[in-house]
Amino acid sequence: MGQWMTGDPIPHDHHVSRHCGPNVCPDGDVQGTAFHRKPDERGMSVNCLEYTRQGDRQSALRSVIGILRGKGRKIKPTSYLAVLNVGEVIQRVVSQTQNQTVLAVTHFPELPLDDTHVEMSGMAPADEFVGELLAECARKTGVYLVSSLSAR
């Protein structure tokens, strides 16, 4: 367990990852649809890499894969983890959306299995423009093929 509380904002210098199936990330080119939240969800689920307490990004991503699998998620070797910098996506979305959409990136642990779980909220379900902005940010920050992250 970390020192983080449910509802705490994630610091702007932190990074979150989004699990993306191969259908929304063909050949590693993450699409905006990978960042659509479902209408019945209050926010899009992501995981905070810094909350894994791993020293480097690849170790943190391997930890996230283990956490997701531990919760029963099927993480295929052909799927991807797209990484976003929290501060960058908040700034980019508020500055480039017509209605100045403000994203909230907050800690919502799914205990006892996932203290790294975070929700990104503030966007409408299936918001194509915001989804594409997030995809652009992920392409810059990093999109990782799960099979390339296997333990060394």
N, C-alpha and C positions, 0 to 999 in steps of 0.2 A: 504494500500500500504506500502511496506517495503522500506528500503533504498537501495535495490539491483537493479541493472540495467541489462537490457537485455545483455546477453553475458558475464556477470561476472562469473568467475570460482567459484564453490562452495568450501568452505573451507574443507580441508581434515578431520577435526574432525566432520563434519556434516554427517547426515544420509539421505538417500533417500528411498522411498518405491515404489514398482512396483506392480500394480494390476495384479493378476494372477487368471485366471479362474480355476475351479476345474479340467479341463482336463489337465492342465499343472502343477497341484499341487495335485495329488491324495493323499488323507489322510494327507495333509500338507507337503508332501515330494516334494518340489519345484524341477522341472526339468529344465535343461538348456534351453529348448525351450521357457520357460517363458521370457527369456532375449534376444530373437532374435528380431532384428529390421526389419521392412518391407523394401523391396528394394526401395520403393518410399519415404522413410523417411530419413531425414538427421541424425537423432539420435533416440534413444529409449527414450520414455517418462517415467519420474519418477517424484516424488514430494518430495521436501525437507521438512523433518519433522521440522527442526528448524525454517523454515519460517512460520510455522503455529502459532508460538508464544504461544504454549501450554507448560505447565510445565513438563509434563511427556509423555513418548512414547505412551501409550494407548490413551491419550487425543489427541495427535498429529495425530495418526492414525484415530481416529474418525473424526477429522477435515478434513483429506484428503478424507475420504469416503464422507463426506458432500460436499466437493468441487467437487469431481468427479461426484456425483449425480446431483449437481447444473449445471454441464456442459452437462447433459443429458446422462451420462454413466450409463449403467445398472450394478449395483453392487449387485450381488446376495449374500444372506447370506452364501452360500456354497463356495464363492470365498475367496481368501486370499490376504493379503498384505505382500510382502516379503521385508525385510529391509536390506539395504546395508550401510556399512560405506564407505564414499567416498574415503578416503585415502587408506584404505585397498584394495578396488577393483582396484584402479589405480596401486598400487604397485604390487599386485598379478598378474595382467594381463601383465604388462610390464616385470616382472621377469620370467614369465612362458610361454610366447609365443615365438615361434621360431623367429619371425620377430620383437620382442619387441614392440608389439602393445601398443600405448599410448592412453588411454581413456581421453577424455575431458568431464568434467561434468560441464555444464554451465547453468546459469539461463536464461530461455526463458519463461517469464510469458505469460499466455493466458488471457489477461485483457478483461473485468473487473472482470471475475469470478475466476481466478486462478493465484495468485501471487506466488504460491509455485511450479509452473511447471518448470521442469528442463529437459534438454536433455543430454543424455549420448551418445557421439559419438566417432568415431575412430575405431569401429569394423565393419567388413563386415556384410552385411545382412546374417542372418541365420548362423552365425559363431558358430559351435557346440562346439568347444573347449573353446572359450571365454564364451559362454553361460553356460557351465558346471562350469567354474571357478566362475562365478557370482553366480550360484546356490549354490556352496559350501560355498561361503561367506555368502549368505543369510541364509543357514541352521545354520550357526554359530551365526549370528547376530539376527535372529528371523523371523519366518513366522507365521502370525496371521490370524486365521479364522475370517472372517468379523462378523459372528453371535456372536462370543465371545467378540466383541468390542462394542456391543450395549450399549447405554447410561445407566448408572447406576443410 
